[in-house]
Amino acid sequence: MFAFIRKTWNPISGCRHDCCYCWARRVARRLKRVCSRCYNFVPHLHEERLNRFPRSGVVFVSDMGDMWGSWVPDEWIKRVLEAIKPYWEKPDLVWFFETKNPARYLDFADMIPPNSILSTTIETNRDYRVSKAPSIRERYSAMVSSELEMFAKHVSIEPIMDFDVKKLYRMIWDIRPKMVSIGYDNYNCGLPEPEPAKVKQLIDKLKRITVVEVKKDRRGLYRLLS
């Protein structure tokens, strides 16, 4: 969970990106007695939750899935966005959305609350086959679209995989996020990881253009920078 987020709301749960490092799928295995669909990580809409969300703070919408996945029916997304429409102007409420398919943001740009943060995961600038999600290049292209200029943006570089410093930095520069979160894989999934010193080099560059949140991790990056 990002340090600036304290509340979550899961009207849509489940995912089909099949990321090899997915933490949410691991957490879902604890939910067998709560919801069989959540337990099996099957994409589904919880209608009973549509009007049961926090009324203040930064709210992560659907952290236990990807509500913007290509498999999610338009109607589900519309119902979630319509449920929160009365709270568009609430000054102490911010909606945090994250997806590995940000091109879907473009389809609903006129329905997304202005008090939202739009996030995507960009773990590297390279093309590593670790999931069925849209490519890094596709995510980048969507996030730099002029249709999203009015929204605050966030980029999650987690779990970070080996990268080219100049190329990854340039991608983040073009997206112009308000914050970037960086962290290693903490589940030993055998990813192609960069050395902490290289990540520190990237962080130092990113700090010139945005706020950087460094996550605690097994590789000691957090301790290296503290």
N, C-alpha and C positions, 0 to 999 in steps of 0.2 A: 504494500500500500504506500502511496506517495505521502510524504510527511505533511503536506498541506491539506490532505483529505482525511476527514474523520468520520464521514457518513457514506453509506452506500444504499442503493435501491435497485432491486433486480426484477423489473417487470418482464424482462426477456432474459432467459438464461440458456446456456448451452452453446456449443460452437462446433464447426466442422473444419476449422483450419488445420487441426491435428498437429499443432506445434509440438515437437519432441520434448520441449522444456516446459510445457504448460503447467503453471502452478495451480490455476483454477480447477483443472481436471482432477488434480490431486486432492484439493480441498473438497470437491464434490463427492468424493468417495466416502465422506463422513455423513452424507445426507440421506442415506438409504431409508431411514425411518421418517424423514421429512417429506421427500418427494422423489419418486422413482425416476422421473424424467431428469431431475437435477442430478441424481446419483449417477445416471448413465450419460450425462452431459449431452442429452438430446435437446436440440433447439426447441423452445416452446415459450408461449406467452402465459404469464400468470395474471389472469384477468382480475383476480381478487386483490392484487397489489396496485392496480392502476391509480387509485386515489389514496394510497397509503405510503406517502413519501415524506422525508424530512422537510420542514418548512423554513429552514435557515441553514447557513453554512455552505461548504462546498460538497456537493452530492455527486458521487461517482455512480453514474447510471449504467447498470448491467456490467458490473465488474466480473460477474460469474458467467461470462459469455461474450459474444460480439453481436450487439443488436443491429449492426450495420452490415453483417455478413451477406453475401450474395444470395444465400438460401432463405433469408428472412423476408416474409411477405411484406409488401408495402403497407398493407393494412395494419400490421402489428406496429410498425414504426409510427404510422400516423396516429394510432390510438395512444401511444406513449406521449408523443409530442402534443397532442390535443389535451391530454390530462394535465400537462404542466403549463399550458398556455395562459391560464389565469394568473400565473406567478411570474410572468415575463419581466415585470417592472419591479419586483421585490428587491430592494437594495442589498439585503443581507443574505441573498440566496444565489448560488452559482451552480450551474449544471456542468459536470465534467463528463465528456463523452470520449471514449477511446476505441479505436478500431484498427484492424490491419487491412481494412478495405475503405479508405477515406474517400474514394470516388463516389461512394454512396452518400456522403455528406452533400455532394453537389445536387443530388436528386431532391433533397429536402431543405436546401439552404434557406428558402423563404419560410419554413416552418420551425427552424431551430431557434430557440430563444436567444436574443442578443446577449443575455447574461450567461453565456456558455463559454466553456473552454473546449476546443476541439483538439484531440490528441491522436497521434498515430505512433506506432512502434517502428523505429528504424534502427535495427541492431548493428548495421554495418553498411558500407556502400557496395560491398561485394555480393555476388549471387551464390549464397550457400543454400543448398536444398534441405531445409530443416522443417518445412511445413508446406501446406497446400495454399497458403495465403498468397495474395497478389504480390508481385515482385517489389523489391525495394524501389525500383525506378517508377513503378506504377503508383506506389504510395507517395513518393516525392512529388510526382507530377500533379496529383490531386491536391496536395497540401499547398502548393504554390499557385493554385488557381485563383484568379481575381475574384471569383465568386465567394471565396472564404476570407477575403481581406478584412471584412468588418469584425471577424471573430478573433478573440484571443486564442493563441495556439500553444500547444505543448508537444514536445517530442520525447518519447521514452527510448533511450538507447540501452535497453535491458531485455534479455541478457546480451551484453556487448560481445560481439565476435570480431575477429581480426579485421582490420580496416586500413585504408590509406588516409593518413591524417588530412592532407589537403583536400581530398575529394569529399570525405565525410563532413569536414568543417564547412565546405562550400555548400553542401546540400542543406545543412542546418541554417546557414546564413540566409539562403534563399527562402526558406520557410518562415524565418523571422519569428520564432517562438518566444513567448514571454518567459518560459522556463524549459529546461532540459533536465531529465532525470537519467542518471547513469548507474548501472550496476552489473555485476557479474552473475552468471548462472550459479545458484546456490544449491542445485540438485545433482551436480556432477553428471551432467548429461553428455559429456564428451564433446562439447562444442569446440570449434577452432578459436580459442581465446587469445587475446593480445596480452602482452605483459603489462603489469600495472604502470610501469614508467611511460609506456607509450600512451596509455589512457590518460595519464596525468598531463602529457603534452597536449592532448586534445582538450582536456578540461581547461587548461590554462588559456587556450585560444578561445574557447567558448565563453569564458568568463568576461571576455572583452565585449561581448554582444548580447548576453542574456544571463539570467540567473541559472545556476547549475546546482542541482540536488544530487549529492553523491550517496548512494545507498550502502548500507553496511553489507559486507560480503566476505566470503571465505578466502578470497585472494589478498585481503588486507589493504584494498584500495582506500577504504574509509580511514584506516589508521595512517596510511601513507600521507593523506592530505590533512589530517587533523592536527 
